[in-house]
Amino acid sequence: MAAINHIPFELLLHVFSYLTLKSLITSHGVCRRWRQLIPSANVLPTRRTLFQLYLEIVSSPYFPQTRPWTLAKLIPFDREAYVAALLAQHNYLPEAFRLWVLEWPARAVFGCVWPGLPSIDISDDVADDIEKFWGRNRLCTAQVSDMIWVHRKTNDSASIQREHMPGLLVRSSYNEHTWLMLDEREGKRDKVYELADSPTVIRGEGDDYDVVHANWIEFQRATWARIERAASKRASTTESNPITS
């Protein structure tokens, strides 16, 4: 430990800037000095945001409640090969999603979507929005598919235009479908869509029944917020209805 404390902070900052997410997480736990220096390192912005998200999640009192189902179902997969398979089908993959697949610790996965989780259909009566999310994990297959963007220029139904765009299906149920947009154009790039009713059709932003997230990390944040709401509600219910002997 004495040797570690004598490493010049300039050198440490330089090294930290090259670390992967997993290595940053490990370094964060080495000592107080490293923990204080890491925020000042020139870390890739997307990796830094994922790192901050990880710290927020694992420090939450609700995090242990999300582990049993996930840890029981995790299976190993080749992360590099998974990303390569997607890029072989389409030449663009959002940076946040790519880094998440390559570097996010599998044991910290939440929300039941991950390439290393099986495609199990979780029914509505089993889902609790904490351990188990309703629907089927589609990320277990590295498959780029077609999304359909519907344009309506006027109220005339004849003016409707449909545009096919590449997307990655994340999760699906009979009336809810989550897609990661792979289109590179400004205004569409990197967005995550939670579609109601139609499995592939985006009716345009602004529809009450479709939820749009700015990027993959924002989708992950929204998923975690959903978990915290469900866990908080469960805790409140338990406190108001204690089991008596």
C-alpha positions in Angstrom: 0.0 0.0 0.0 2.9 2.4 0.8 4.2 1.9 -2.8 0.8 2.7 -4.2 0.6 5.9 -2.2 3.9 7.1 -3.7 2.8 6.9 -7.4 2.7 10.4 -8.8 -0.9 11.6 -9.2 -0.2 12.8 -12.8 0.8 9.2 -13.7 -2.3 7.8 -12.0 -4.6 10.2 -13.9 -2.9 9.2 -17.1 -3.4 5.5 -16.4 -7.0 5.9 -15.2 -7.9 7.6 -18.5 -7.1 4.3 -20.4 -8.9 1.9 -18.1 -12.0 0.0 -19.1 -15.2 0.3 -17.0 -14.4 -2.9 -15.1 -10.9 -1.7 -14.3 -12.2 1.7 -13.2 -14.6 0.0 -10.8 -11.8 -2.1 -9.4 -9.5 0.9 -9.1 -12.2 2.8 -7.3 -12.1 0.3 -4.5 -8.3 0.2 -4.0 -8.0 3.2 -1.7 -9.3 6.6 -0.8 -6.6 8.4 -2.8 -7.5 6.6 -6.0 -11.2 7.1 -5.4 -10.6 10.8 -5.1 -8.5 11.0 -8.3 -10.6 9.0 -10.7 -13.3 11.7 -11.1 -10.4 14.0 -12.4 -9.1 11.6 -14.9 -9.7 12.2 -18.7 -12.1 9.2 -19.0 -14.1 8.7 -22.2 -17.4 10.6 -21.4 -19.6 7.6 -22.2 -17.5 5.3 -20.0 -17.6 7.9 -17.2 -21.4 8.0 -17.4 -21.7 4.3 -17.2 -19.2 4.3 -14.3 -21.3 6.8 -12.4 -24.5 4.8 -13.2 -22.9 1.7 -11.8 -21.8 3.4 -8.6 -25.4 4.8 -8.1 -27.0 1.4 -8.6 -24.7 -0.7 -6.4 -25.0 1.8 -3.6 -28.8 1.7 -3.6 -30.4 -0.2 -0.7 -32.6 -1.8 -3.3 -29.8 -3.3 -5.4 -29.6 -6.7 -3.5 -33.3 -7.3 -4.1 -32.6 -7.3 -7.9 -30.0 -10.0 -7.7 -31.5 -13.5 -7.1 -33.2 -14.1 -10.5 -30.5 -12.4 -12.5 -27.6 -14.3 -10.8 -29.4 -17.6 -11.2 -30.0 -17.1 -14.9 -26.7 -15.5 -16.1 -24.8 -17.5 -18.8 -21.4 -16.6 -20.3 -21.2 -15.2 -23.8 -18.4 -13.8 -26.1 -18.8 -10.1 -25.8 -16.5 -9.2 -28.7 -18.2 -11.7 -31.0 -21.6 -10.4 -30.1 -20.7 -6.8 -31.0 -18.9 -8.1 -34.2 -22.1 -10.0 -35.2 -24.2 -6.9 -34.9 -21.7 -4.8 -36.9 -21.6 -7.4 -39.6 -25.3 -6.8 -40.1 -25.2 -3.1 -39.8 -22.2 -0.8 -39.8 -23.3 1.4 -36.9 -23.8 0.6 -33.2 -24.4 3.3 -30.6 -21.3 3.9 -28.5 -23.2 3.6 -25.2 -24.7 0.3 -26.1 -21.4 -1.1 -27.4 -19.5 -0.1 -24.3 -22.3 -1.5 -22.1 -22.1 -4.9 -23.8 -18.3 -5.0 -23.8 -17.6 -3.6 -20.3 -20.6 -3.6 -18.0 -20.2 -6.2 -15.1 -22.6 -9.0 -15.8 -23.4 -9.5 -12.1 -24.7 -5.9 -12.0 -27.2 -6.3 -14.9 -30.8 -5.3 -14.1 -34.1 -5.1 -15.9 -33.8 -8.7 -17.4 -32.3 -7.6 -20.7 -28.7 -8.7 -21.3 -27.1 -10.8 -24.0 -26.0 -13.3 -21.3 -29.6 -13.8 -20.0 -31.9 -16.4 -21.6 -35.0 -15.6 -23.6 -37.6 -16.5 -21.0 -41.1 -15.2 -21.4 -41.9 -13.6 -18.0 -45.6 -13.3 -17.6 -47.5 -10.3 -16.2 -48.5 -12.2 -13.0 -44.9 -13.2 -12.3 -43.2 -9.8 -13.1 -42.5 -7.6 -10.1 -40.4 -4.8 -11.8 -37.7 -5.5 -9.3 -36.2 -8.9 -10.1 -38.3 -9.8 -13.1 -39.6 -7.6 -15.9 -42.6 -8.5 -18.0 -41.8 -9.7 -21.4 -39.0 -11.5 -23.2 -35.3 -10.6 -23.4 -34.4 -10.3 -27.1 -30.8 -9.3 -26.6 -29.8 -12.9 -26.3 -29.8 -13.0 -30.1 -27.5 -10.6 -32.0 -30.0 -9.8 -34.7 -30.6 -6.5 -36.4 -34.2 -6.1 -37.6 -36.5 -3.6 -39.3 -38.3 -0.8 -37.6 -40.9 1.2 -39.5 -41.2 5.0 -39.1 -44.6 6.3 -40.0 -44.8 9.9 -41.4 -48.1 11.8 -41.7 -47.7 15.2 -43.4 -51.4 16.0 -43.3 -54.6 14.6 -41.8 -55.2 12.9 -45.2 -54.5 9.1 -44.7 -53.2 9.1 -48.3 -50.2 11.2 -47.2 -48.9 8.6 -44.8 -45.4 7.4 -45.7 -43.5 4.5 -44.2 -39.8 4.4 -43.9 -37.8 1.2 -42.9 -34.9 1.7 -40.6 -32.5 -0.6 -38.8 -33.1 -1.4 -35.1 -32.3 -3.8 -32.4 -35.2 -5.4 -30.5 -34.4 -5.3 -26.8 -37.5 -6.6 -25.1 -41.0 -7.6 -26.2 -44.3 -8.7 -24.9 -47.7 -9.0 -26.7 -48.3 -5.2 -26.4 -45.0 -3.6 -25.5 -41.8 -3.6 -27.6 -38.5 -1.9 -26.8 -36.2 -1.0 -29.7 -32.7 0.6 -29.9 -32.5 2.8 -33.0 -29.5 2.0 -35.2 -30.2 4.8 -37.7 -27.3 7.3 -37.8 -29.2 10.4 -38.8 -29.6 13.4 -36.5 -32.8 13.3 -34.5 -33.0 9.5 -34.6 -29.5 8.3 -33.8 -29.1 6.3 -30.5 -32.6 6.6 -29.3 -34.5 3.9 -27.5 -38.2 3.5 -28.2 -40.7 1.7 -25.9 -43.6 1.1 -28.3 -47.2 0.2 -27.3 -49.4 -2.0 -29.3 -47.5 -2.2 -32.6 -44.3 -4.4 -32.4 -42.3 -2.5 -35.1 -44.1 0.8 -36.0 -43.0 4.2 -34.7 -45.8 6.6 -35.2 -43.6 9.7 -34.6 -42.5 11.3 -31.4 -45.2 12.9 -29.3 -47.6 10.0 -29.1 -48.8 9.4 -25.6 -48.4 5.6 -25.9 -44.8 5.5 -27.0 -41.9 6.4 -24.7 -38.7 7.8 -26.2 -35.3 7.8 -24.4 -32.4 9.9 -25.7 -29.9 7.0 -25.6 -29.1 3.7 -24.1 -27.8 5.1 -20.8 -31.0 7.1 -20.3 -33.0 4.0 -21.0 -31.0 2.2 -18.3 -31.5 5.1 -15.9 -35.3 5.0 -16.5 -35.3 1.2 -16.0 -33.5 1.6 -12.7 -35.9 4.4 -11.6 -38.7 2.0 -12.3 -37.0 -0.6 -10.1 -36.6 1.8 -7.3 -40.3 2.9 -7.5 -41.4 -0.7 -7.3 -39.0 -1.6 -4.5 -40.0 1.5 -2.5 -43.7 0.6 -3.0 -43.0 -2.9 -1.8 -41.2 -1.6 1.3 -44.0 0.8 2.1 -46.6 -2.0 1.8 -44.5 -4.3 4.0 -44.2 -1.6 6.7 -47.9 -0.8 6.7 -48.8 -4.5 6.8 -46.3 -6.2 9.2 -46.5 -9.9 9.8 -47.6 -10.6 13.3 -46.9 -13.8 15.1 
